Amino acid sequence: MGAELSRQLRRRRTLLGLGGLALVPVLLALAFALTTGDGDGGGGDPTGLFDLTRLSALNFTITCVAATAPFLLLSVIALFTGDPVSSEASWGSLRYLLTRPVSRTRLLGRKLVVGLGLSVAAGLVVVVSGLIAGTIAFGWGPVETPFGALAEGEAIVRILAILGYVLWNGAWVACLAFALSVVTDEPVGAVAGTIVLVIVVQILDNITALGDVRQWLPVHESAAWLGLLADPPRWGDLVRGMWLQIPWAALFLGFAWWRFLRRDVLS
């Protein structure tokens, strides 16, 4: 496990992924600090969070999570979980790994755990970078939300809870990318295929004509983390959003294991 983690941390795509996410809050801080208009850019923010961005570093950090959660963070998760197996196959090293006295299940498990760990690290990078950039640009203070105010200590706990929910809501993306990584020898195909499917599912979730079908899409409760800013938190949609990830993640992981255990590895 340690060797796999060390190798993944040294890879250029890992450094670029984490570095890119760290840069986003810096760019957002500059944008908000250099502008004086409404944070929603003209009424495009139905949550009201962007209007409150400049009030404190904690408010700014929430905005950073909100800005990266729908697509950018999911893309990095797809990168970290859709690359490990397919990249080994593309390099021609996968069959040599399988000659070692390690079962296929254990090998696959190690790569999944490391990919998920890097995905969690990606989310933490957004939060830490947001806190640092926000403190420099806007100072420290309590959080003002559309539902009321939160003290600093409580706000930090809520931000970590929001991050946890956002990452958990990306479980289906991680498992889908991992499954595609198992069936293809091209890491670009696994990552790009996942990103395309994420976009398609998000589009489907916005088509009201689909009716109740949308409730079973894995992204349907992706914005439920807003309930964590209320006092007390609004748990209904949050709980449903967490449960909604389980069948999709199980489906994709089950397929990944089934396919890999039966795969004739030639590269």
LUMBA-461390 format. One line per field, with one value per residue (C-alpha): y, x, z. Coordinates in nm, 3 decimals, decimal comma, padded with zeros to 5 digits, m for minus. Example, Ala and Ser with C-alpha at 12.3 -4.5 7.8 and 13.67 -1.06 7.14 Angstrom:
2
v m00,450;m00,106
u 01,230;01,367
w 00,780;00,714
//
This chain:
267
v 00,000;00,241;00,172;00,232;00,557;00,679;00,604;00,779;01,086;01,124;01,113;01,434;01,400;01,385;01,698;01,880;01,774;01,881;02,192;02,296;02,263;02,463;02,739;02,774;02,948;03,182;03,286;03,320;03,536;03,765;03,786;03,872;04,111;04,303;04,337;04,525;04,399;04,137;03,802;03,623;03,782;03,931;03,707;03,370;03,239;03,102;02,998;03,349;03,217;03,418;03,743;03,661;03,551;03,861;03,862;03,625;03,352;03,090;03,231;03,233;02,870;02,763;02,943;02,757;02,421;02,524;02,636;02,320;02,054;02,026;01,953;02,035;01,824;01,538;01,555;01,524;01,231;01,067;01,129;00,971;00,665;00,616;00,612;00,353;00,022;00,144;00,325;00,005;m00,173;00,101;00,085;m00,292;m00,342;m00,483;m00,842;m00,821;m00,697;m01,000;m01,237;m01,133;m01,336;m01,093;m01,178;m00,977;m00,874;m00,736;m00,554;m00,396;m00,306;m00,126;00,083;00,170;00,274;00,492;00,653;00,726;00,862;01,102;01,208;01,298;01,486;01,681;01,800;01,897;02,095;02,307;02,377;02,453;02,670;02,847;02,920;03,058;03,268;03,383;03,488;03,696;03,855;03,895;03,830;03,591;03,598;03,413;03,276;03,446;03,209;03,249;03,076;03,284;03,321;03,053;03,101;03,023;02,688;02,564;02,692;02,490;02,175;02,248;02,311;01,977;01,811;01,980;01,855;01,505;01,508;01,645;01,374;01,102;01,236;01,175;00,806;00,701;00,896;00,731;00,383;00,445;00,572;00,273;00,033;00,198;00,182;m00,195;m00,245;m00,022;00,001;00,375;00,597;00,894;00,691;00,592;00,947;01,119;00,861;00,922;01,300;01,270;01,045;01,288;01,569;01,353;01,254;01,617;01,720;01,443;01,556;01,900;01,769;01,801;01,597;01,286;01,319;01,075;00,909;01,197;01,100;00,788;00,964;00,979;01,358;01,440;01,543;01,683;02,029;01,894;02,002;02,347;02,197;02,176;02,556;02,570;02,564;02,294;02,113;01,986;01,615;01,484;01,541;01,481;01,131;01,048;01,177;00,956;00,645;00,719;00,667;00,314;00,118;00,301;00,258;m00,110;m00,166;m00,014;m00,172;m00,510;m00,490;m00,379;m00,678;m00,922;m00,801;m00,785;m01,131;m01,275;m01,052;m01,204;m00,952;m00,926;m00,594
u 00,000;00,278;00,466;00,151;00,077;00,435;00,433;00,100;00,209;00,516;00,320;00,280;m00,098;m00,129;00,078;m00,110;m00,449;m00,378;m00,191;m00,475;m00,728;m00,504;m00,486;m00,864;m00,923;m00,632;m00,784;m01,129;m00,987;m00,824;m01,144;m01,359;m01,101;m01,064;m01,435;m01,701;m02,020;m02,260;m02,095;m02,367;m02,260;m02,601;m02,853;m02,713;m02,676;m03,004;m02,840;m02,726;m02,384;m02,180;m02,327;m02,171;m01,829;m01,636;m01,758;m01,490;m01,242;m01,495;m01,760;m01,505;m01,412;m01,775;m01,788;m01,475;m01,632;m01,955;m01,764;m01,555;m01,805;m02,028;m01,754;m01,389;m01,359;m01,547;m01,305;m01,006;m01,172;m01,219;m00,852;m00,729;m00,954;m00,978;m00,606;m00,436;m00,525;m00,548;m00,214;m00,043;m00,194;m00,086;00,271;00,276;00,346;00,011;00,090;00,419;00,239;00,011;00,310;00,387;00,244;m00,046;m00,404;m00,591;m00,843;m00,569;m00,400;m00,727;m00,814;m00,483;m00,529;m00,885;m00,792;m00,505;m00,728;m00,997;m00,738;m00,607;m00,966;m01,015;m00,685;m00,812;m01,113;m00,897;m00,668;m00,965;m01,063;m00,712;m00,627;m00,961;m00,898;m00,550;m00,647;m00,967;m00,789;m00,541;m00,807;m01,104;m00,988;m01,117;m01,463;m01,791;m01,995;m02,303;m02,531;m02,871;m03,009;m02,830;m02,490;m02,249;m01,959;m01,610;m01,573;m01,915;m01,854;m01,533;m01,716;m01,994;m01,743;m01,574;m01,916;m02,002;m01,675;m01,749;m02,091;m01,953;m01,685;m01,935;m02,161;m01,872;m01,851;m02,039;m01,792;m01,494;m01,641;m01,745;m01,397;m01,241;m01,465;m01,372;m01,006;m01,040;m01,198;m00,967;m00,593;m00,611;m00,623;m00,739;m01,037;m01,133;m01,107;m01,265;m01,542;m01,625;m01,632;m01,862;m02,100;m02,098;m02,203;m02,475;m02,617;m02,616;m02,802;m03,059;m03,112;m03,213;m03,474;m03,798;m03,986;m03,815;m04,025;m03,954;m03,675;m03,448;m03,480;m03,275;m02,990;m02,675;m02,647;m03,006;m02,923;m02,577;m02,674;m02,827;m02,515;m02,675;m02,887;m02,574;m02,564;m02,904;m02,941;m03,036;m02,915;m03,177;m03,108;m03,382;m03,222;m02,874;m02,960;m03,130;m02,830;m02,597;m02,812;m02,842;m02,470;m02,462;m02,638;m02,452;m02,113;m02,186;m02,291;m01,976;m01,739;m01,903;m01,858;m01,495;m01,410;m01,605;m01,430;m01,079;m01,090;m01,182;m00,965;m00,695;m00,418;m00,187;m00,021
w 00,000;00,092;m00,231;m00,438;m00,256;m00,294;m00,664;m00,724;m00,527;m00,747;m01,070;m01,269;m01,302;m00,921;m00,874;m01,151;m01,015;m00,658;m00,769;m00,998;m00,718;m00,484;m00,743;m00,783;m00,445;m00,515;m00,847;m00,691;m00,410;m00,664;m00,865;m00,564;m00,418;m00,744;m00,814;m00,624;m00,787;m00,654;m00,602;m00,796;m01,121;m01,192;m01,022;m01,124;m00,769;m00,633;m00,304;m00,210;m00,103;m00,351;m00,219;00,119;m00,009;00,097;00,458;00,592;00,504;00,613;00,381;00,103;00,169;00,138;m00,197;m00,310;m00,226;m00,399;m00,709;m00,746;m00,635;m00,946;m01,199;m01,124;m00,809;m00,976;m01,270;m01,039;m00,860;m01,201;m01,275;m00,952;m00,970;m01,346;m01,412;m01,183;m01,351;m01,711;m01,687;m01,572;m01,871;m02,112;m01,978;m02,014;m01,642;m01,529;m01,620;m01,431;m01,121;m01,144;m01,142;m00,786;m00,496;m00,457;m00,546;m00,806;m00,542;m00,318;m00,606;m00,714;m00,355;m00,305;m00,616;m00,521;m00,167;m00,290;m00,554;m00,297;m00,055;m00,317;m00,390;m00,023;m00,030;m00,332;m00,135;00,161;m00,070;m00,178;00,183;00,311;00,012;00,051;00,418;00,350;00,048;00,218;00,536;00,337;00,117;00,352;00,708;00,972;01,119;01,171;00,883;00,748;00,559;00,391;00,703;00,968;01,137;01,262;01,503;01,377;01,552;01,446;01,092;01,055;01,162;00,912;00,632;00,697;00,702;00,371;00,222;00,350;00,186;m00,141;m00,150;m00,063;m00,338;m00,575;m00,479;m00,790;m01,004;m00,837;m00,877;m01,237;m01,326;m01,152;m01,346;m01,676;m01,574;m01,548;m01,890;m02,095;m02,151;m02,214;m01,902;m02,109;m02,224;m01,870;m01,734;m02,034;m02,051;m01,686;m01,729;m02,031;m01,838;m01,544;m01,777;m01,933;m01,593;m01,476;m01,791;m01,740;m01,381;m01,508;m01,752;m01,556;m01,817;m01,679;m01,366;m01,084;m01,282;m01,181;m00,815;m00,882;m01,056;m00,840;m00,874;m00,780;m00,421;m00,496;m00,364;m00,042;00,149;00,172;00,449;00,664;00,679;00,847;01,225;01,296;00,984;00,741;00,726;00,495;00,156;00,299;00,417;00,090;m00,103;00,099;00,050;m00,321;m00,373;m00,235;m00,513;m00,789;m00,620;m00,550;m00,912;m01,060;m00,808;m00,846;m01,222;m01,180;m00,961;m01,177;m01,491;m01,347;m01,191;m01,532;m01,746;m01,962;m01,900;m02,199;m02,119
//
